[in-house]
Amino acid sequence: MYVRFKDAAGNISGAVSDQIVLDTASPEVTAPSQELLVGAALGTTAVPVRLRWSGGDATSGVARYQLQQRRYVHGAWQPWSWVTSGTTATRLERQLDPGRYQFRVRAVDRAGNWSPWREGAAFTLVAYQERSRAISYSGSWSIWEVPSAYGGYTRYTGRRGYAATFQFRGRQVAWVAPRAGNRGYAYVYLDGVKVATVNLYSSSYLARRLVYVRRGLDPSVRHTLRVYVMGIGPAGSTGTRVDVDAFLVLR
């Protein structure tokens, strides 16, 4: 395309050329995945989940993404969220009530072209409170009634060698416990192998924290997560206490 410019005095410029690109191609986007968030706070009824996806458009760039969700998988898709992003990858963090979900995402570029919807795999969130039959305790664990706990209660002990054992099937698992000034250390074992040492001390009280998260598990296998009380606390702690508020499973 060639253009000339004319000013108020009637002077005409030389011809100037420019190239116009007509963008009719749809942007690319991947199906959303989901993960439990270590360090996040469990809501009083809801579970913190991070959704991840990626997308791009080589010509115009992605203007924004639209996400939709449905519960129980066979229900209707519901409008859920818009995310503005000019990057090639993005994420969104939300609190979801326990239940079965599916998410889908699509992208629109700056030229107005939409991608097809990309549906993520359906998943189920399950919360097991401290009195669940899926959890067994060795030694004497006390019950603590406190409004800030998930479901209003935790179980706790500070005695070395006492343990809480949780059996489950799923792709991800999380241990939920409060952090406070009198808390100590615990080992975490997964399927008989020590995988983490968790420090529950905090100078301020932090309720319902996901203090340990493991992803990438085989959902067809029955797994065992064991919290072993070490009976010691870090410098600054006034105790060795370890709590079990809940266990979370994403399957």
C-alpha positions in Angstrom: 0.0 0.0 0.0 1.3 3.5 -0.9 0.1 6.8 0.7 0.8 10.5 0.4 0.3 13.2 3.0 -1.0 16.7 2.4 -0.6 19.5 4.9 -2.7 22.6 5.4 -0.7 24.6 2.9 -1.3 22.1 0.1 2.1 20.6 0.1 2.1 16.9 -0.8 4.7 14.5 0.4 6.4 11.8 -1.6 4.8 8.3 -1.7 5.3 6.2 1.4 4.8 2.5 1.4 3.8 0.2 4.2 2.9 -3.5 4.5 -0.4 -4.5 6.1 -0.6 -8.1 7.5 -4.1 -9.6 7.6 -4.2 -12.0 10.6 -6.8 -14.7 10.2 -5.0 -17.5 12.1 -6.3 -18.8 15.4 -4.0 -18.5 18.4 -2.6 -21.7 20.1 -3.6 -22.8 23.6 -3.0 -25.9 25.7 -5.5 -27.6 28.0 -5.4 -26.5 31.6 -3.8 -28.7 34.3 -4.2 -28.3 38.0 -2.0 -28.7 41.1 -2.2 -28.4 44.9 -0.2 -25.5 46.3 2.5 -26.1 49.0 2.4 -23.2 51.5 -1.1 -22.1 50.6 -3.8 -21.8 53.2 -6.8 -24.2 53.1 -10.0 -22.3 53.3 -12.6 -23.1 55.9 -14.4 -25.1 53.3 -12.4 -24.8 50.1 -9.1 -26.1 48.7 -6.4 -23.9 47.0 -5.7 -25.1 43.5 -3.5 -23.6 40.8 -4.6 -23.9 37.1 -1.8 -23.9 34.5 -1.9 -23.6 30.7 0.1 -22.0 27.9 -0.7 -20.2 24.6 0.6 -18.0 22.0 0.1 -16.2 18.7 3.0 -15.4 16.4 1.3 -12.6 14.5 -0.9 -10.5 16.7 -0.2 -11.9 20.2 -2.7 -13.3 22.7 -5.0 -10.6 24.1 -6.7 -12.7 26.8 -7.8 -16.2 27.8 -11.3 -17.3 28.8 -11.8 -20.1 31.3 -14.9 -22.1 32.0 -15.6 -24.8 34.6 -18.2 -27.5 35.2 -18.8 -29.6 38.2 -19.7 -33.3 38.1 -18.2 -33.3 34.6 -21.5 -33.9 32.8 -23.0 -30.6 33.8 -23.2 -27.4 31.7 -20.1 -25.3 31.3 -20.2 -22.2 33.4 -18.5 -18.8 32.7 -15.7 -18.6 35.2 -12.8 -16.2 34.6 -11.0 -13.9 32.1 -7.3 -13.7 32.2 -5.4 -10.9 30.3 -2.0 -12.0 29.2 0.6 -11.1 26.6 2.9 -13.9 27.7 3.2 -17.5 26.4 2.3 -19.1 29.7 -0.1 -18.2 32.5 -1.7 -19.5 35.6 -4.7 -18.8 37.9 -5.1 -19.7 41.6 -8.5 -20.3 43.1 -10.2 -21.9 46.1 -12.5 -24.9 45.1 -14.9 -26.8 47.3 -14.2 -30.5 47.4 -15.9 -32.2 44.5 -15.4 -33.2 40.9 -14.4 -30.6 38.3 -13.3 -30.0 34.7 -11.9 -26.8 33.2 -11.5 -25.6 29.6 -9.7 -22.6 28.2 -9.6 -20.7 24.9 -7.6 -17.7 23.7 -8.3 -14.7 21.6 -5.6 -12.7 19.8 -5.4 -8.9 19.3 -6.9 -9.4 15.8 -10.0 -11.0 17.3 -9.3 -14.6 16.3 -10.4 -17.2 18.7 -8.8 -20.6 19.4 -10.9 -23.7 19.8 -11.7 -24.7 23.4 -9.1 -27.0 25.0 -10.5 -29.2 27.8 -8.4 -30.3 30.7 -8.8 -33.8 32.3 -11.5 -34.1 34.9 -10.3 -34.3 38.5 -11.7 -34.8 42.0 -10.7 -33.0 45.2 -11.2 -34.9 48.4 -10.5 -33.6 52.0 -10.0 -36.1 54.8 -10.3 -34.5 58.2 -8.2 -35.7 61.2 -10.9 -38.2 62.4 -11.2 -39.9 59.0 -10.9 -43.7 59.0 -8.3 -43.4 56.3 -5.9 -42.1 59.0 -4.4 -44.2 61.7 -2.4 -43.0 64.7 0.4 -44.6 66.7 0.8 -43.4 70.2 -1.5 -41.0 72.0 -2.7 -38.0 70.0 -4.8 -35.3 71.6 -7.8 -33.6 70.1 -7.7 -29.8 69.8 -10.9 -27.9 69.2 -10.2 -24.6 67.5 -12.4 -22.6 65.1 -9.5 -21.8 62.8 -9.0 -25.5 62.0 -10.5 -27.2 59.0 -13.7 -28.7 60.4 -13.0 -27.2 63.8 -10.5 -29.7 65.1 -6.9 -31.0 64.8 -5.0 -33.9 66.3 -1.6 -33.3 67.8 1.3 -34.7 69.8 4.9 -33.7 70.5 6.2 -37.2 71.4 9.1 -38.6 69.4 8.2 -41.7 67.4 4.5 -41.1 67.3 3.1 -41.1 63.8 0.0 -40.5 61.7 -0.5 -42.8 58.6 -2.8 -41.9 55.7 -3.7 -44.3 52.9 -5.1 -43.0 49.6 -5.3 -43.3 45.8 -4.6 -40.1 43.8 -2.3 -38.1 41.6 -1.5 -35.5 44.3 -1.6 -35.4 48.1 -1.1 -32.7 50.7 -0.8 -32.7 54.5 -2.5 -29.7 56.2 -1.4 -28.4 59.6 -1.1 -25.2 61.5 2.3 -23.5 62.1 2.9 -21.7 65.4 5.6 -20.8 68.0 5.5 -24.1 69.8 5.7 -26.4 66.8 8.5 -28.8 65.9 9.9 -31.0 63.1 8.3 -34.0 61.4 9.5 -36.5 58.9 7.3 -37.3 55.9 7.4 -40.8 54.4 5.7 -41.8 51.2 5.3 -45.5 50.5 8.0 -46.2 53.0 10.6 -43.8 51.7 11.5 -40.6 53.7 10.8 -37.7 51.3 10.8 -34.6 53.4 11.5 -33.0 56.8 8.9 -30.4 57.6 9.4 -27.5 60.1 6.1 -26.4 61.6 7.5 -23.5 63.6 6.3 -20.0 62.8 6.7 -16.9 65.0 3.0 -16.1 64.3 0.1 -18.5 64.1 -0.8 -19.7 60.6 -3.9 -21.9 60.3 -4.6 -24.6 57.8 -1.4 -24.6 55.8 -0.5 -27.1 53.1 2.9 -27.9 54.7 3.7 -30.8 52.4 2.5 -31.5 48.8 3.5 -34.3 46.4 2.5 -34.4 42.8 2.9 -36.9 39.9 1.7 -40.0 41.7 0.3 -43.1 40.1 -3.5 -42.9 40.8 -4.0 -46.7 40.2 -1.8 -47.5 43.2 -2.7 -47.4 46.9 -0.2 -45.0 48.5 0.7 -44.5 52.2 1.7 -41.1 53.6 3.2 -41.2 57.1 3.9 -38.2 59.3 6.5 -39.1 61.9 7.0 -36.8 64.9 10.7 -36.1 65.6 10.2 -34.7 69.1 12.5 -31.7 68.6 11.9 -28.1 67.6 14.0 -25.5 65.8 15.7 -22.6 67.5 13.1 -20.2 68.8 10.4 -22.8 69.2 8.9 -23.4 72.6 7.8 -26.9 71.9 7.9 -30.0 69.6 4.2 -30.2 68.7 3.0 -31.6 65.4 -0.7 -31.4 64.2 -2.8 -33.2 61.7 -5.6 -30.9 60.5 -6.4 -32.7 57.3 -5.1 -34.6 54.3 -6.0 -33.5 50.7 -6.1 -35.7 47.6 -6.4 -34.7 44.0 -7.3 -37.7 41.8 
